[in-house]
Amino acid sequence: MQNEEMDNIKIQIQKVMDLVYEKKSQREHKFLDTLIDKLKELSETVNTNSNIDELKKDSKLKGALRAYFDTNLVESYDEPLVIELDKLEVMLQQKTN
């Protein structure tokens, strides 16, 4: 179960990173640079750490979606980056069974 969950988290991180790079191609903003850095760090952690509970305890992404809404970059609640970033945050907050 943990391996499958870890694989899903890796896939979701990549989805969010792709969307952030897409957003950066449209508009530069310091927040996007910071988010990319945090996602890269999280990706490295996921690739080197097999303990999902440790990963979730200190994901470094808590509050990223809220911070994104505090920028003037959000176009709508239906924006793919909003949806996928929310999914990633939820995955990192869920308790492991």
N, C-alpha and C positions, 0 to 999 in steps of 0.2 A: 504493500500500500504506500509506504513512504517513497519508494522509488518512482512509482507512478505519479504521486503528488509532486515530487521534485521535478520530474520531467515536464509536468504541466506548468509548473512555475517557470522553468527555463523557457518554454515556448511563449508564455505570456510576457516575460521580460523582453524577449526579442520582438514580439508584436508591438509593445509599447515603445521600444527603442526605434523601431522603423517609423512609427507614427510621429515621434518627436523629431527625427531627422527630416521627415516630410514637412512638418510644421516649421522647422528651422529654415528650410529652403524657401518658404513663403515669407518668413519674418524672423529677424534676429531678435533675441531677447535673452538677457542674462539668466532668467529662470530656466530656459530650455537648456542652456549649457550646464547649469547646476543639476538639472534632472538627468541629463545624459551621464554626467559623472557619477551620480548616485546609482543609476541603472547599471553602469559598467561595473561599479564596485559590487553591487548585488549579484550580478552575473558571475563575477569571479568567485564570490563567496559560495554561490550555489554549486559551481563547478569543483570547488575544493573541499566543501563541507557536506558530509552525508547526513548530518544530524538536522533534520527539518525543524525540530523544536528550538534548537539554538538559532537557526536562521530566522524563525518567526519572532523570537524574543527581541532581536535587534536587527530589524529589516532595513533600517535607515530610510524607509520610504513613507513612514507614518506621516500623514498630513500632507502628502504631495498633491493630492487632488484638491484639497482646500486651498493650498498655496497657489495652485494653478488658477483657481477661480479668483484669487486676489489679484491676478495680473489682468491686463486688458487683452489677453490673447484668446480667451474662450469665445467661440462664436455661438455655441448653443449647447444645451444639455445633451443633444443627440450627436454631438461631434464624436467621431471615432476615438480620438485621444482621451476624451472624458470617459467614455464607456470602458475602454480597455484599461486605463489607469485605475479606474474604480475596481474592475475585476481583479487586477493584480493586488491592490491593497486588501481586498476581501480575502483573497487566497492566502495572503501573508498574515492575516489576523485570525483565520479559522483555527480552531483547536484540532490537533491531530487525534484521530480515534485510536 
